[in-house]
Amino acid sequence: MHEKGIKYWFSGDDHSFHFEALRALQYAPYKAADVNEVLTAVSQIRNNDTESWYHSWYNMAKLIERKGDGYDNKLDKGYAYLRAQNYYRTSEFFLKGDDPRRSDTWMNQKATFQRALDNLQVKHHVLKVPYGDHWLKAVYYPSDDPQADKRPLIMACNGYDGTIEELYAWLAKSANERGYNVLLYEGPGQGSVIREQKLTFTPEWNKPTSAVLDHFSSSFKKPEKVVLIATSFAAIIGIDAAAKDKRIDGYVAFNVWYDFAETSRGFVPDIISWIMNSKFRGLGNALIRQGMKGNTKLNWSINQGMWVLGTKDPADLLDAMRSYTSKHVLDQVTCDVLLLEGENDHFLRVTDQLGKTQRGLTNARSVTTVIFKAGEGGEEHCQVGAIMQFQAELFKWIEQKFKSPNVSTS
């Protein structure tokens, strides 16, 4: 029997490594990655070795940044810095929240991204949004299309681990090209908010979302329609914003996610969950920490969760997860909803996240579901590696639901 080629770039438990490398590569069409730069970084990484992951991507980021410094042409410089930003973001992915190297990768990621926008002359406005005693970061990317104000404002946030800079190549650039204005934002637990202010996630996602929309509407023209796109983990809590802020006319769950605690069962065996819920939490913590050794996905999921949810140990994290569910607000959603799912989603395969969400949206104006089938390229979590398939389905839905004026391509 003949093999069909390489399915994953890494062996063993490293679907996580493959997924994140594919995530870095997917931005190549938007000049934020180059194919053999990514493959060269991948070739230097050892299976299950997060240290080699960090060093390989960091070295590639530094190399490409230096190349950008040496170019004279602003396009060449800008694209080099855009790629360096992506590689810096990727390098820090598996580091613990308190790893001191995160500060360096974060500052480099921010600096190279800003230099990219400046050299490429990308029109944008950085907003500092008041949020209690803190602030949230938002970036507005207006389209040059004269019809843009007649189309919905696209508002989007990243998830459990992404950055606002990543969202430019993921969405803003293509949306601008299609004639849409785009407002990207960070809430608690994300990007600069967790790194610079140590403000952790909140299940009440309507609060940061509404604060950003309030601030934007007071600074720019109030949008006639708003479509909110919540990415990955944020799809659970983004429903809270769609339910409670009636300025949101369309909501996109990218990918659909119903309940955080339910999906954790795919990582934590039932016996350990039972131990955690009994008097033996210390034993449960010890068993989980033992299981984290040599298991890249579990190790990252627990460490990332303790950082962005602000818990001190795995037992507290499992407790905190229970607050991150959409079950209590789904029936309050009255806007149009788009649910996206990949058949090979390695985070969400364990429970019926899609079905429970569909059944709970009893008062939505409409519910559209798109399932990306295995073997067609878009079956991974958040359609990683097939970003153009996602964008095509997204804009098709927006144009159908909101009768957006056609975009001239001449």
Buried (B, 14 or more C-beta within 10 A) or exposed (E): EEEEEEEEBBEEBBBBBBBBBBBBBBBBEBBBBBEEBBEBBBEEBEEBBBEBBBBBBBBBBBBBBEBBEEBEEEEBBBBBBBBBBBBBBBBBBBBBBEBEEBEBBBEBBBBBBBBBBBBBEBEBEEBEBEBEEBBBBBBBBBBEBEBBBBBBBBBBBBBBBBBBBBBBBBBBBBBBBBBBBBBBBBBBBBBBBBBBBEBBBBBBBBBBBBBBBBBBBEEBEEBEBBBBBBBBBBBBBBBBBBBBBEBBBBBBBBBBBBBBBBBBEBBBEEEBBEBBEEEBBEBBBEBBBEBBEEBBBBBBBBBBBBBBBBBEBBBBBBBBBEBBBBBEBBEBBBBBBBBBBBBBBBBBEBBEBBEBBBEBBEEBEEBBBBBBEEEEBBBBBBBBBBBBBBBBBBBEBBBEBBEBEEBEEE
